[in-house]
């Protein structure tokens, strides 16, 4: 990542501000950038708890509503690659301010949108601002803190991410219960205003300036490829996987994706240093970061939606499911960081994936009768696993490349995690729809006059309706409608249970690159 200087008034530099504010300056920078970044991370998960309400408001299914989450991730994934170039051109203070303004504009668009496509567009604008902000935040922390305290800076960065992911759904749920689902987009704005003012005061305005050109062709190819891939996954079931529109979109995805790879290999200007993949341990670590994004963000999406659609919790109760796990992960983060320093990273990653997989396998047996705190404690187990995995994964990714390539490696790691989150949620929603439909058809096929349980249920419901004074002509249709509701609820439960199994399977598949990392690093140690 390109180096850039940081400052607050016109022409001020890092050294000027550090001299002006003394020992407090690193903490002022930390409060400034982490308040903004935590808000962006919070916004990525706060909408998950609103999915059922948005479905009801616009009369659409999860296959369309999920874009309010995935569009944010996809845009943030692409825009973070442009951040280093923008910082070099405009300086940290102006880049930080612009990213916050974009985020606020996206929030207002989503809040006052008349339909779902406009909400999604607002989320795209939010994601673009958040993507530009993310690498800047990490760079600002590293530059503001002295070398001997940069571990603390990265700890604060991780703390902000973990807290925001846990608090986001709960705050969103409280907002929906107290006001309206549209207010979740306004919720971050006071913190955005605070961060904007702090940025003007404590981030440098001196511009490094650069004549380096940006790989606009590669950026365009990547953006088109990602958009087409997500469109194929989301619309394939509705339009038909072999329909002309899906096949053409898939062809565009393959063509632009291959063209992007070629530009990164042979182009004069590049966004990604693909040559790093020649280091097998790094390639394995990147595969692990992709798995991390897939399972982590998919689970964060699934838990509150499961809580509302299956458990019939209120939005705030569904959002609260994740909070204990996030708080527990914060408490053990210092321990897991020391654990990552003490043992080879593959052990921490493997332990984390196993715990997370076990958590979701057990959750796959949950239904409407499962107690709230059982589900919450199982989520805590999964969050503990990710707390072990995160520092070890970052260590494995950055320690397997030459020191001068750490900046490029960090950009690829962040890209793959967010990319995994975007396609993970996308694919999960498709799986939920297909499996719910499958189970619904299977259960419906069993509801015949030859089924004694079905006959008994209909007779009992008809008898109760008669006791309540319903006309005889209405009893049978109402009883059949009640039976249909039961079948739908059961199919929905089974579909979500399959979703938990799928997440667990992907987590366990992540042990394959972990094994590769283990054997390659062990062989390298033996060769020394």
HURA-V245068 format. One record per residue. RES is the residue in one small letter. PSI is psi as a letter, one per 30 degrees, with the letter a starting at -180 (* if undefined). Layout:
res->RES psi->PSI
res->RES psi->PSI
This chain:
res->x psi->k
res->x psi->k
res->x psi->k
res->x psi->k
res->x psi->l
res->x psi->k
res->x psi->l
res->x psi->e
res->x psi->l
res->x psi->k
res->x psi->g
res->x psi->k
res->x psi->l
res->x psi->e
res->x psi->e
res->x psi->e
res->x psi->e
res->x psi->e
res->x psi->e
res->x psi->e
res->x psi->f
res->x psi->b
res->x psi->f
res->x psi->f
res->x psi->e
res->x psi->e
res->x psi->e
res->x psi->e
res->x psi->e
res->x psi->e
res->x psi->e
res->x psi->e
res->x psi->e
res->x psi->e
res->x psi->e
res->x psi->e
res->x psi->e
res->x psi->e
res->x psi->e
res->x psi->e
res->x psi->e
res->x psi->e
res->x psi->f
res->x psi->f
res->x psi->f
res->x psi->f
res->x psi->f
res->x psi->e
res->x psi->f
res->x psi->f
res->x psi->e
res->x psi->e
res->x psi->e
res->x psi->e
res->x psi->e
res->x psi->e
res->x psi->e
res->x psi->g
res->x psi->h
res->x psi->l
res->x psi->l
res->x psi->f
res->x psi->f
res->x psi->e
res->x psi->f
res->x psi->f
res->x psi->f
res->x psi->f
res->x psi->e
res->x psi->e
res->x psi->e
res->x psi->e
res->x psi->e
res->x psi->e
res->x psi->e
res->x psi->e
res->x psi->e
res->x psi->e
res->x psi->f
res->x psi->f
res->x psi->f
res->x psi->f
res->x psi->e
res->x psi->e
res->x psi->e
res->x psi->e
res->x psi->e
res->x psi->e
res->x psi->e
res->x psi->f
res->x psi->l
res->x psi->e
res->x psi->e
res->x psi->e
res->x psi->e
res->x psi->e
res->x psi->e
res->x psi->e
res->x psi->e
res->x psi->e
res->x psi->e
res->x psi->e
res->x psi->e
res->x psi->e
res->x psi->e
res->x psi->e
res->x psi->e
res->x psi->e
res->x psi->e
res->x psi->e
res->x psi->e
res->x psi->g
res->x psi->k
res->x psi->f
res->x psi->l
res->x psi->e
res->x psi->e
res->x psi->e
res->x psi->e
res->x psi->e
res->x psi->e
res->x psi->e
res->x psi->e
res->x psi->e
res->x psi->e
res->x psi->e
res->x psi->e
res->x psi->e
res->x psi->e
res->x psi->e
res->x psi->e
res->x psi->e
res->x psi->e
res->x psi->e
res->x psi->e
res->x psi->e
res->x psi->e
res->x psi->e
res->x psi->e
res->x psi->e
res->x psi->e
res->x psi->e
res->x psi->f
res->x psi->e
res->x psi->k
res->x psi->l
res->x psi->e
res->x psi->f
res->x psi->g
res->x psi->f
res->x psi->e
res->x psi->e
res->x psi->e
res->x psi->e
res->x psi->e
res->x psi->e
res->x psi->e
res->x psi->e
res->x psi->e
res->x psi->e
res->x psi->e
res->x psi->e
res->x psi->e
res->x psi->e
res->x psi->e
res->x psi->e
res->x psi->e
res->x psi->e
res->x psi->e
res->x psi->e
res->x psi->e
res->x psi->e
res->x psi->e
res->x psi->e
res->x psi->e
res->x psi->e
res->x psi->e
res->x psi->e
res->x psi->c
res->x psi->l
res->x psi->f
res->x psi->f
res->x psi->f
res->x psi->f
res->x psi->f
res->x psi->f
res->x psi->e
res->x psi->f
res->x psi->e
res->x psi->e
res->x psi->e
res->x psi->e
res->x psi->e
res->x psi->e
res->x psi->e
res->x psi->e
res->x psi->e
res->x psi->e
res->x psi->e
res->x psi->f
res->x psi->e
res->x psi->f
res->x psi->k
res->x psi->k
res->x psi->f
res->x psi->k
res->x psi->k
res->x psi->e
res->x psi->k
res->x psi->k
res->x psi->g
res->x psi->k
res->x psi->l
res->x psi->k
res->x psi->i
res->x psi->e
res->x psi->e
res->x psi->e
res->x psi->e
res->x psi->e
res->x psi->e
res->x psi->e
res->x psi->e
res->x psi->e
res->x psi->e
res->x psi->e
res->x psi->e
res->x psi->e
res->x psi->e
res->x psi->e
res->x psi->e
res->x psi->e
res->x psi->e
res->x psi->e
res->x psi->f
res->x psi->e
res->x psi->e
res->x psi->e
res->x psi->f
res->x psi->k
res->x psi->f
res->x psi->g
res->x psi->l
res->x psi->e
res->x psi->e
res->x psi->e
res->x psi->e
res->x psi->e
res->x psi->e
res->x psi->e
res->x psi->e
res->x psi->e
res->x psi->e
res->x psi->e
res->x psi->e
res->x psi->e
res->x psi->e
res->x psi->e
res->x psi->e
res->x psi->e
res->x psi->e
res->x psi->e
res->x psi->e
res->x psi->f
res->x psi->e
res->x psi->f
res->x psi->l
res->x psi->e
res->x psi->k
res->x psi->k
res->x psi->f
res->x psi->k
res->x psi->i
res->x psi->f
res->x psi->f
res->x psi->f
res->x psi->f
res->x psi->f
res->x psi->j
res->x psi->e
res->x psi->e
res->x psi->e
res->x psi->e
res->x psi->e
res->x psi->e
res->x psi->e
res->x psi->e
res->x psi->e
res->x psi->e
res->x psi->e
res->x psi->e
res->x psi->e
res->x psi->e
res->x psi->e
res->x psi->e
res->x psi->e
res->x psi->e
res->x psi->e
res->x psi->e
res->x psi->e
res->x psi->e
res->x psi->e
res->x psi->e
res->x psi->e
res->x psi->e
res->x psi->e
res->x psi->e
res->x psi->e
res->x psi->f
res->x psi->e
res->x psi->f
res->x psi->h
res->x psi->l
res->x psi->l
res->x psi->e
res->x psi->e
res->x psi->e
res->x psi->e
res->x psi->e
res->x psi->f
res->x psi->e
res->x psi->f
res->x psi->e
res->x psi->e
res->x psi->e
res->x psi->e
res->x psi->e
res->x psi->e
res->x psi->e
res->x psi->e
res->x psi->e
res->x psi->g
res->x psi->e
res->x psi->e
res->x psi->e
res->x psi->f
res->x psi->e
res->x psi->e
res->x psi->e
res->x psi->e
res->x psi->f
res->x psi->f
res->x psi->l
res->x psi->k
res->x psi->f
res->x psi->f
res->x psi->e
res->x psi->e
res->x psi->e
res->x psi->e
res->x psi->e
res->x psi->e
res->x psi->e
res->x psi->e
res->x psi->e
res->x psi->e
res->x psi->e
res->x psi->e
res->x psi->e
res->x psi->f
res->x psi->e
res->x psi->e
res->x psi->f
res->x psi->f
res->x psi->g
res->x psi->k
res->x psi->a
res->x psi->f
res->x psi->f
res->x psi->k
res->x psi->k
res->x psi->e
res->x psi->f
res->x psi->e
res->x psi->e
res->x psi->e
res->x psi->e
res->x psi->e
res->x psi->e
res->x psi->e
res->x psi->e
res->x psi->e
res->x psi->e
res->x psi->e
res->x psi->e
res->x psi->e
res->x psi->e
res->x psi->e
res->x psi->e
res->x psi->e
res->x psi->e
res->x psi->e
res->x psi->e
res->x psi->e
res->x psi->e
res->x psi->e
res->x psi->e
res->x psi->f
res->x psi->f
res->x psi->g
res->x psi->l
res->x psi->k
res->x psi->e
res->x psi->f
res->x psi->g
res->x psi->e
res->x psi->e
res->x psi->e
res->x psi->e
res->x psi->e
res->x psi->e
res->x psi->e
res->x psi->e
res->x psi->e
res->x psi->e
res->x psi->e
res->x psi->e
res->x psi->e
res->x psi->e
res->x psi->e
res->x psi->e
res->x psi->e
res->x psi->f
res->x psi->e
res->x psi->e
res->x psi->e
res->x psi->e
res->x psi->e
res->x psi->e
res->x psi->e
res->x psi->e
res->x psi->e
res->x psi->e
res->x psi->e
res->x psi->e
res->x psi->e
res->x psi->e
res->x psi->e
res->x psi->e
res->x psi->e
res->x psi->e
res->x psi->e
res->x psi->e
res->x psi->e
res->x psi->f
res->x psi->f
res->x psi->i
res->x psi->l
res->x psi->f
res->x psi->f
res->x psi->j
res->x psi->e
res->x psi->e
res->x psi->e
res->x psi->e
res->x psi->e
res->x psi->e
res->x psi->e
res->x psi->e
res->x psi->e
res->x psi->e
res->x psi->e
res->x psi->e
res->x psi->e
res->x psi->e
res->x psi->e
res->x psi->f
res->x psi->g
res->x psi->g
res->x psi->k
res->x psi->k
res->x psi->e
res->x psi->f
res->x psi->f
res->x psi->e
res->x psi->e
res->x psi->e
res->x psi->e
res->x psi->e
res->x psi->e
res->x psi->e
res->x psi->e
res->x psi->e
res->x psi->e
res->x psi->e
res->x psi->e
res->x psi->e
res->x psi->e
res->x psi->e
res->x psi->e
res->x psi->e
res->x psi->e
res->x psi->e
res->x psi->e
res->x psi->e
res->x psi->e
res->x psi->e
res->x psi->e
res->x psi->e
res->x psi->e
res->x psi->e
res->x psi->e
res->x psi->e
res->x psi->e
res->x psi->e
res->x psi->e
res->x psi->e
res->x psi->e
res->x psi->f
res->x psi->f
res->x psi->f
res->x psi->e
res->x psi->f
res->x psi->e
res->x psi->e
res->x psi->e
res->x psi->e
res->x psi->e
res->x psi->e
res->x psi->e
res->x psi->e
res->x psi->e
res->x psi->e
res->x psi->e
res->x psi->e
res->x psi->f
res->x psi->f
res->x psi->*
